[in-house]
Amino acid sequence: MLQHVTLEVAPADIERSIELWTLLGFRQVEPPAALAEIFVCLEREGTQIHLERNESPTVPPHGHAAVVVADFDRTVEQLREHGFEVAPGREHWGAPRAKALAPGGHRVELMATPPG
């Protein structure tokens, strides 16, 4: 099981980042008290995304998180309705994919189904 992924996010982009991950089915959870000033934690089915407040975040040009979403078409529609950029991706393993652009430039791959 992958427990968490940490993404560096500029403080000004934290609230919008929370909105994106919430639309992907994650809910905000309390980080350990010692980390609360730096991290915002979101969780879905035991997997967490840690948003690290960082004045100069590093954003990989190709690296990304990939998330299987329950209703692919509706999720893409909701993200667009909330002003997030979503581009169609290439279909793999017989299922559609897309890439959403998170605040600050992180890419999030949306998958209709997992491989296999």
C-alpha positions, 0 to 999 in steps of 0.5 A: 500500500502506498501510504502518502505522497508529499507535494510542495505547494506555495502557501497561496495555492493551498486552498485551491489544492485542497479543493482539487483533491476534495473533488477527487474524493479525498477529505482533509484529515488532521496531521500530527501536531508537530507537522500542522504548521507545514502540512495539510493532509488529505486522505482517501481509502487509506492513501494520503496526499500531504501538501507541504507549504513551501515558498519555492515549491519544486514541481517536476515537469513530468512526474505526477500522481495518478488517481482512479476516480469512481465516475470518470466523466463526471469527475472531469466535468466537475473539475472543469466546472470549478475552473481546473484545467483538464486535458484528455490523455491517451487511453491505456488498458482500454480505459480513458485517462486525463491530466488535471493541472493542480494549482502551482503546476502539479499534474494529476492523472485521472484514470477511469479504471486501474490497469489490468 
